[in-house]
Structure formats: structure tokens, C-alpha cells
Amino acid sequence: MKTVVRNIGIYSFSLFLLTQTLSGVKISGGIITYIIGGGILSIMFVVIKPILNIITLPLNIITLGLFSFLINAIILYLLTVLVKGISVSHFVFKGFSFAGFIVPSITLNTFFAFIIASLFLSIFVGFLTWLIKK
């Protein structure tokens, strides 16, 4: 029971961090939507992700595991379908410059917005899981 509550908390807080980081991810409805979204996301990662991993195993082997980001994007898309208060839309990355290294402004359509959002969600979940285990 403690593991389930911990996973729901990790996914809920990761959704919160995702909305604070990316301008294309919007969650309306307050803390209840975060908790419902975290619960559904934790269920989908336990039930749906292993099924999708088995189905797409040849593609995962060919791409050396990079196809798993697309699986995470599919799960995030299913979350936006199931929970009406969560939406991911296109957004503009403003770019940055640091020590002579320049990343220009990029407009991401909805497909790539889901890919980037799933990448950030994976990073946040991994970091929070690591933080709690320590």
C-alpha cells in the first residue's frame, strides 16, 4: 500500500514539475487533477507499458532502446485522453546561449511536444525515485 501511495505521489509531483517546465503542458482542476493524473499514470506504467514493450521489442532492439520514448509519449497521450484536465499542445522553445553555444528558437508541433514532455516526465520520475531511495 505504501508503494502505491509513493508512486502516485511521485507521478503527481512529476506532472506538477512538467507543467512548470514546459509551456505546452497544461493541467486545470487543481490538486485533485494532479492526484488523479498521477494515479492513472502509475496504473498505466504498471499495466500498459510492459504490454507495449513486449509488442515493440524488435523496434526497441533495432533503435537500441530509443523507441521507449515513443512508448512513453503514447502513455502520456492516453493520459490526456483519459483525464480531461490534462492537455499537451504545441509550444515554442525560446532557445538559449551559453559560452558561445547557441540553441536557436524551435517551434514544436504536438507530436514532438508529446515526445519532449515524455522525456522530461521520465527524467523527473527517475530523479524523484532516486531521491526517495537515498
N, CA and C of each residue as an Amber inpcrd file, in Angstrom:
protein
   402
   0.8190000  -1.1840000   0.0000000   0.0000000   0.0000000   0.0000000
   0.8720000   1.2610000   0.0000000   1.9690000   1.1830000   0.7820000
   2.8690000   2.3240000   0.8660000   3.5390000   2.5920000  -0.4860000
   3.8510000   1.5430000  -1.2280000   4.4660000   1.6910000  -2.5450000
   3.5150000   2.3390000  -3.5360000   2.2360000   1.9820000  -3.4740000
   1.2390000   2.5550000  -4.3720000   1.0840000   4.0470000  -4.1120000
   0.9880000   4.4320000  -2.8500000   0.8460000   5.8430000  -2.4950000
   2.1080000   6.6170000  -2.8890000   3.2690000   6.0030000  -2.6920000
   4.5220000   6.6490000  -3.0700000   4.5920000   6.8590000  -4.5780000
   4.1910000   5.8570000  -5.3740000   4.2060000   6.0020000  -6.8310000
   3.2200000   7.0700000  -7.2980000   2.0460000   7.1070000  -6.7050000
   1.0710000   8.1460000  -7.0640000   1.6320000   9.5210000  -6.7280000
   2.2880000   9.6550000  -5.5880000   2.9020000  10.9260000  -5.2170000
   4.0270000  11.3270000  -6.1650000   4.8530000  10.3560000  -6.5520000
   5.9540000  10.6470000  -7.4750000   5.4160000  11.1010000  -8.8270000
   4.4300000  10.3790000  -9.3650000   3.8840000  10.7470000 -10.6680000
   3.1090000  12.0640000 -10.5990000   2.4150000  12.3120000  -9.5010000
   1.6850000  13.5780000  -9.3590000   2.6490000  14.7540000  -9.3000000
   3.7060000  14.6210000  -8.5160000   4.6770000  15.7070000  -8.4190000
   5.4460000  15.8750000  -9.7220000   5.6840000  14.7680000 -10.4370000
   6.3370000  14.8590000 -11.7430000   5.4580000  15.5940000 -12.7420000
   4.1460000  15.3670000 -12.6840000   3.2340000  16.1240000 -13.5400000
   3.2770000  17.6040000 -13.1920000   3.3540000  17.9190000 -11.9040000
   3.4600000  19.3160000 -11.4970000   4.7410000  19.9440000 -12.0400000
   5.8700000  19.2370000 -11.9000000   7.1280000  19.7580000 -12.4180000
   7.0900000  19.9070000 -13.9350000   6.3850000  19.0110000 -14.5990000
   6.2540000  19.0680000 -16.0520000   5.5010000  20.3260000 -16.4830000
   4.4370000  20.6670000 -15.7540000   3.6910000  21.8820000 -16.1000000
   4.5080000  23.1350000 -15.8200000   5.3930000  23.0840000 -14.8400000
   6.2270000  24.2360000 -14.5320000   7.3790000  24.3930000 -15.5240000
   7.7980000  23.2950000 -16.1320000   8.9420000  23.3150000 -17.0370000
   8.5470000  23.6180000 -18.4760000   7.5150000  22.9600000 -18.9770000
   7.1170000  23.0940000 -20.3800000   5.8380000  23.9200000 -20.4810000
   5.8510000  24.8920000 -21.3770000   4.6840000  25.7670000 -21.5130000
   3.5340000  25.0920000 -22.2620000   3.7910000  24.0130000 -22.9730000
   2.7400000  23.3420000 -23.7270000   1.9180000  22.3700000 -22.9020000
   2.3420000  22.0630000 -21.6940000   1.6160000  21.1240000 -20.8320000
   0.7600000  21.9310000 -19.8640000  -0.5400000  21.7280000 -19.9370000
  -1.4830000  22.4580000 -19.0910000  -2.3110000  21.4650000 -18.2820000
  -2.4480000  21.7360000 -16.9930000  -3.3070000  20.9330000 -16.1280000
  -4.2420000  21.8850000 -15.3980000  -5.5330000  21.7100000 -15.6390000
  -6.5250000  22.5440000 -14.9730000  -7.3390000  21.6750000 -14.0250000
  -7.7700000  22.2370000 -12.9350000  -8.5760000  21.4810000 -11.9930000
  -7.9470000  21.3640000 -10.6260000  -6.7540000  21.8860000 -10.4420000
  -6.1370000  21.9010000  -9.1240000  -5.4580000  20.6050000  -8.7440000
  -5.2830000  20.4530000  -7.4440000  -4.5220000  19.3270000  -6.9100000
  -5.2220000  17.9890000  -7.1410000  -6.5440000  18.0110000  -7.2210000
  -7.2880000  16.7790000  -7.4670000  -6.9190000  16.2020000  -8.8370000
  -6.7670000  17.0630000  -9.8370000  -6.3900000  16.5890000 -11.1690000
  -4.9830000  16.0220000 -11.1600000  -4.0690000  16.6330000 -10.3830000
  -2.7160000  16.0890000 -10.2740000  -2.7400000  14.6990000  -9.6440000
  -3.5300000  14.5200000  -8.5960000  -3.5930000  13.2260000  -7.9140000
  -4.2440000  12.1750000  -8.8000000  -5.3430000  12.5340000  -9.4740000
  -5.9980000  11.5880000 -10.3880000  -5.0600000  11.2480000 -11.5450000
  -4.3990000  12.2640000 -12.1010000  -3.4530000  12.0290000 -13.1890000
  -2.2880000  11.1650000 -12.7530000  -1.7680000  11.4030000 -11.5420000
  -0.6820000  10.5770000 -11.0220000  -1.1070000   9.1420000 -10.7940000
  -2.3360000   8.9520000 -10.3050000  -2.8430000   7.5940000 -10.0970000
  -3.0330000   6.8470000 -11.4010000  -3.6490000   7.4990000 -12.3760000
  -3.8590000   6.8420000 -13.6690000  -2.5260000   6.5970000 -14.3680000
  -1.5950000   7.5460000 -14.2470000  -0.2850000   7.3760000 -14.8730000
   0.4800000   6.2180000 -14.2480000   0.3970000   6.0650000 -12.9310000
   1.0910000   4.9470000 -12.2910000   0.4630000   3.6170000 -12.6790000
  -0.8560000   3.5760000 -12.8250000  -1.5190000   2.3470000 -13.2770000
  -1.1060000   2.0150000 -14.7070000  -1.0540000   3.0330000 -15.5640000
  -0.6800000   2.7820000 -16.9640000   0.7670000   2.3370000 -17.0900000
   1.6620000   2.8800000 -16.2620000   3.0450000   2.4460000 -16.3290000
   3.2220000   1.0240000 -15.8120000   2.3330000   0.5730000 -14.9390000
   2.4140000  -0.7990000 -14.4320000   1.7410000  -1.7900000 -15.3780000
   0.6290000  -1.3910000 -16.0120000  -0.1610000  -2.3210000 -16.8170000
   0.1520000  -2.2060000 -18.3060000   0.0800000  -0.9960000 -18.8470000
   0.1590000  -0.8240000 -20.2980000   1.5970000  -0.8240000 -20.8080000
   2.5270000  -0.2340000 -20.0720000   3.8960000  -0.1370000 -20.5680000
   4.5510000  -1.5010000 -20.8000000   4.4280000  -2.4750000 -19.9140000
   5.0260000  -3.7780000 -20.2200000   4.4240000  -4.4430000 -21.4680000
   3.1310000  -4.2510000 -21.6780000   2.5000000  -4.8260000 -22.8730000
   3.0580000  -4.1660000 -24.1270000   3.1620000  -2.8380000 -24.1150000
   3.7270000  -2.1320000 -25.2600000   5.2000000  -2.4550000 -25.4630000
   5.9390000  -2.6670000 -24.3780000   7.3490000  -3.0530000 -24.5040000
   7.4970000  -4.4140000 -25.1670000   6.6230000  -5.3510000 -24.8460000
   6.6980000  -6.6810000 -25.4640000   6.3150000  -6.6030000 -26.9380000
   5.2750000  -5.8170000 -27.2360000   4.8380000  -5.6990000 -28.6290000
   5.9110000  -5.0380000 -29.4900000   6.5590000  -4.0260000 -28.9660000
   7.5380000  -3.2740000 -29.7470000   8.9800000  -3.6780000 -29.4490000
   9.1940000  -4.8670000 -28.9560000  10.5410000  -5.3320000 -28.6290000
  11.4830000  -5.3060000 -29.8320000  11.0800000  -5.7610000 -31.0130000
  12.0190000  -5.6780000 -32.1500000  12.4340000  -4.2370000 -32.4790000
  11.4940000  -3.2990000 -32.4140000  11.8450000  -1.8980000 -32.6780000
  12.7560000  -1.3410000 -31.5910000  12.5330000  -1.7560000 -30.3560000
  13.3980000  -1.3200000 -29.2680000  14.8090000  -1.8610000 -29.4340000
  14.9390000  -3.0800000 -29.9090000  16.2660000  -3.6590000 -30.1270000
  16.9680000  -2.9500000 -31.2740000  16.2390000  -2.6940000 -32.3630000
  16.8410000  -2.0330000 -33.5290000  17.2860000  -0.6180000 -33.1900000
  16.4850000   0.1150000 -32.4270000  16.8180000   1.5050000 -32.0940000
  17.6210000   1.6290000 -30.7990000  18.0530000   0.5140000 -30.2490000
  18.8470000   0.4850000 -29.0190000  18.1420000   1.1640000 -27.8500000
  16.8310000   0.9790000 -27.7600000  16.0480000   1.4750000 -26.6440000
  15.4730000   2.8620000 -26.8190000  15.7740000   3.5370000 -27.9110000
  15.2500000   4.8880000 -28.1090000  13.7570000   4.8890000 -28.4260000
  13.2220000   3.7640000 -28.8580000  11.7960000   3.6830000 -29.1440000
  10.9670000   3.7580000 -27.8680000  11.5960000   3.5440000 -26.7210000
  10.8620000   3.6190000 -25.4540000  10.3500000   5.0390000 -25.1790000
  11.0070000   6.0600000 -25.7450000  10.4820000   7.4170000 -25.5940000
   9.1470000   7.5570000 -26.3030000   8.9870000   6.8760000 -27.4300000
   7.7120000   6.9110000 -28.1360000   6.6370000   6.1640000 -27.3480000
   7.0140000   5.0880000 -26.6800000   6.0660000   4.3660000 -25.8260000
   5.6120000   5.2590000 -24.6730000   6.5550000   5.9900000 -24.0780000
   6.1850000   6.9230000 -23.0100000   5.2880000   8.0310000 -23.5380000
   5.5220000   8.4830000 -24.7660000   4.6600000   9.5090000 -25.3610000
   3.2590000   8.9620000 -25.6090000   3.1460000   7.7010000 -26.0000000
   1.8360000   7.0740000 -26.1940000   1.0880000   7.0100000 -24.8670000
   1.7890000   6.6590000 -23.7960000   1.1680000   6.5970000 -22.4760000
   0.7320000   7.9880000 -22.0260000   1.5530000   9.0010000 -22.3010000
   1.1780000  10.3680000 -21.9600000  -0.0290000  10.8170000 -22.7760000
  -0.0990000  10.4210000 -24.0440000  -1.2630000  10.7460000 -24.8710000
  -2.5250000  10.0830000 -24.3060000  -2.4100000   8.8120000 -23.9000000
  -3.5540000   8.1230000 -23.3020000  -3.9910000   8.8130000 -22.0120000
  -3.0340000   9.3710000 -21.2680000  -3.3780000  10.1090000 -20.0500000
  -4.1930000  11.3530000 -20.3890000  -3.8140000  12.0580000 -21.4610000
  -4.5750000  13.2490000 -21.8430000  -5.9590000  12.8940000 -22.3610000
  -6.1260000  11.6870000 -22.8970000  -7.4500000  11.2450000 -23.3410000
  -8.3170000  10.8730000 -22.1400000  -7.7250000  10.2130000 -21.1520000
  -8.4970000   9.7360000 -20.0040000  -8.8270000  10.8320000 -18.9940000
  -7.9130000  11.7580000 -18.7780000  -8.1180000  12.8240000 -17.8020000
  -8.3320000  14.1250000 -18.5780000  -9.5200000  14.6780000 -18.4800000
  -9.8880000  15.8400000 -19.2900000  -9.1540000  17.1140000 -18.8840000
  -8.6540000  17.2080000 -17.6830000  -7.9800000  18.4220000 -17.2380000
  -6.5300000  18.5230000 -17.6700000  -5.9830000  17.4790000 -18.2950000
  -4.5840000  17.4610000 -18.7020000  -4.5220000  17.5740000 -20.2190000
  -3.7010000  18.5080000 -20.7080000  -3.5440000  18.6590000 -22.1560000
  -2.0930000  18.9850000 -22.4890000  -1.6620000  18.4920000 -23.6300000
  -0.3420000  18.7990000 -24.1650000  -0.5620000  19.3770000 -25.5500000
  -0.0350000  20.5750000 -25.7810000  -0.2020000  21.2170000 -27.0810000
   1.1580000  21.6960000 -27.5860000   1.1590000  22.1910000 -28.8080000
   2.4040000  22.6720000 -29.3940000   2.9130000  23.8780000 -28.6020000
   4.2230000  24.0690000 -28.6240000   4.8040000  25.2020000 -27.9310000
   6.1040000  25.6090000 -28.6130000   6.6190000  26.7620000 -28.2150000
   7.8440000  27.2970000 -28.7890000   8.9310000  27.2500000 -27.7260000
  10.0350000  26.5630000 -28.0620000  11.2130000  26.5750000 -27.1980000
  11.9890000  27.8380000 -27.5360000  12.1980000  28.6990000 -26.5600000
  12.7620000  30.0130000 -26.8180000  14.2420000  29.9960000 -27.1680000
  14.9360000  28.9080000 -26.8840000  16.3580000  28.8290000 -27.1810000
  17.1840000  29.4690000 -26.0770000  18.5030000  29.2520000 -26.1600000
  19.4000000  29.8560000 -25.1770000  20.8090000  29.9160000 -25.7480000
  21.6350000  30.6580000 -25.0630000  23.0350000  30.8030000 -25.4470000
  23.8760000  30.7080000 -24.1850000  24.9240000  29.8760000 -24.2500000
  25.7890000  29.7150000 -23.0980000  27.2090000  29.4490000 -23.5800000
  28.1350000  30.2980000 -23.2090000  29.5600000  30.1500000 -23.5090000
  29.8120000  29.9220000 -25.0010000  29.1380000  30.6780000 -25.8330000
  29.3270000  30.5610000 -27.2630000  28.5230000  29.4650000 -27.9250000
  27.8390000  28.6590000 -27.1450000  26.9880000  27.5860000 -27.6720000
  25.5760000  28.1340000 -27.7840000  25.0150000  28.1390000 -28.9850000
  23.7180000  28.7520000 -29.2280000  22.7150000  27.6940000 -29.6660000
  21.6000000  27.6200000 -28.9560000  20.4740000  26.7800000 -29.3580000
  19.3750000  27.7170000 -29.8250000  18.9830000  27.6470000 -31.0920000
  18.0030000  28.6110000 -31.6030000  16.5880000  28.3090000 -31.1250000
  15.7070000  29.2490000 -31.3760000  14.2970000  29.0850000 -31.0580000
  13.6870000  28.0190000 -31.9730000  12.9140000  27.1050000 -31.3900000
  12.3370000  25.9870000 -32.1370000  10.8450000  25.9070000 -31.8340000
  10.0340000  25.7830000 -32.8710000   8.6050000  25.5610000 -32.6940000
   8.3370000  24.0690000 -32.7940000   7.7700000  23.4990000 -31.7420000
   7.4910000  22.0630000 -31.7040000   6.0100000  21.8270000 -31.9380000
   5.6950000  20.9400000 -32.8920000   4.2860000  20.6020000 -33.0990000
   3.8260000  19.6540000 -31.9900000   2.5880000  19.2370000 -32.0410000
   2.0160000  18.4550000 -30.9450000   2.7070000  17.1060000 -30.7770000
   3.0690000  16.4520000 -31.8830000   3.7400000  15.1530000 -31.7850000
   5.0620000  15.2800000 -31.0290000   5.8880000  16.2430000 -31.4230000
   7.1680000  16.4190000 -30.7420000   6.9890000  16.9870000 -29.3440000
   5.8990000  17.7040000 -29.1010000   5.6060000  18.1720000 -27.7480000
   5.3540000  16.9820000 -26.8270000   4.6410000  15.9600000 -27.3270000
   4.4370000  14.7440000 -26.5270000   5.7650000  14.0240000 -26.2860000
   6.6250000  13.9730000 -27.3020000   7.9260000  13.3080000 -27.1470000
   8.7700000  14.0320000 -26.0970000   8.8640000  15.3540000 -26.1920000
   9.6570000  16.1320000 -25.2340000   9.0450000  16.0450000 -23.8350000
   7.7230000  16.1010000 -23.7540000   7.0610000  16.0060000 -22.4470000
   7.3080000  14.6360000 -21.8190000   7.2840000  13.5710000 -22.6260000
   7.5510000  12.2410000 -22.0730000   9.0060000  12.1020000 -21.6480000
   9.9110000  12.7410000 -22.3780000  11.3220000  12.7280000 -21.9780000
  11.5040000  13.4210000 -20.6370000  10.9190000  14.6130000 -20.4910000
  11.0300000  15.3300000 -19.2230000  10.3270000  14.5780000 -18.0910000
   9.1850000  13.9610000 -18.3950000   8.4800000  13.1890000 -17.3730000
   9.3330000  12.0150000 -16.8970000  10.0060000  11.3390000 -17.8130000
  10.8900000  10.2330000 -17.4430000  12.0420000  10.7200000 -16.5810000
  12.5980000  11.8710000 -16.9260000  13.7000000  12.4300000 -16.1350000
  13.2220000  12.7700000 -14.7240000  12.0570000  13.4120000 -14.6250000
  11.5390000  13.7980000 -13.3090000  11.2030000  12.5880000 -12.4520000
  10.5590000  11.5800000 -13.0530000  10.2090000  10.3690000 -12.3030000
  11.4720000   9.6490000 -11.8480000  12.4510000   9.5370000 -12.7240000
  13.7120000   8.8840000 -12.3580000  14.4280000   9.6180000 -11.2440000
  14.4630000  10.9510000 -11.3310000  15.1330000  11.7290000 -10.2970000
  14.4180000  11.6160000  -8.9570000  13.0860000  11.7240000  -8.9610000
  12.3420000  11.6380000  -7.7070000  12.4320000  10.2410000  -7.0920000
  12.4200000   9.2140000  -7.9420000  12.5820000   7.8490000  -7.4390000
  13.9610000   7.6760000  -6.8110000  14.9880000   8.2020000  -7.4670000
  16.3350000   8.1260000  -6.9250000  16.4380000   8.9040000  -5.6110000
  15.7970000  10.0560000  -5.5640000  15.8470000  10.8940000  -4.3710000
  15.1820000  10.2090000  -3.1810000  14.0830000   9.5270000  -3.4170000
  13.3730000   8.8580000  -2.3330000  14.1310000   7.6090000  -1.8690000
  14.7930000   6.9080000  -2.7950000  15.5310000   5.6940000  -2.4260000
  16.7410000   6.0170000  -1.5680000  17.3150000   7.2180000  -1.7140000
  18.5150000   7.5690000  -0.9390000  18.2150000   7.7780000   0.4750000
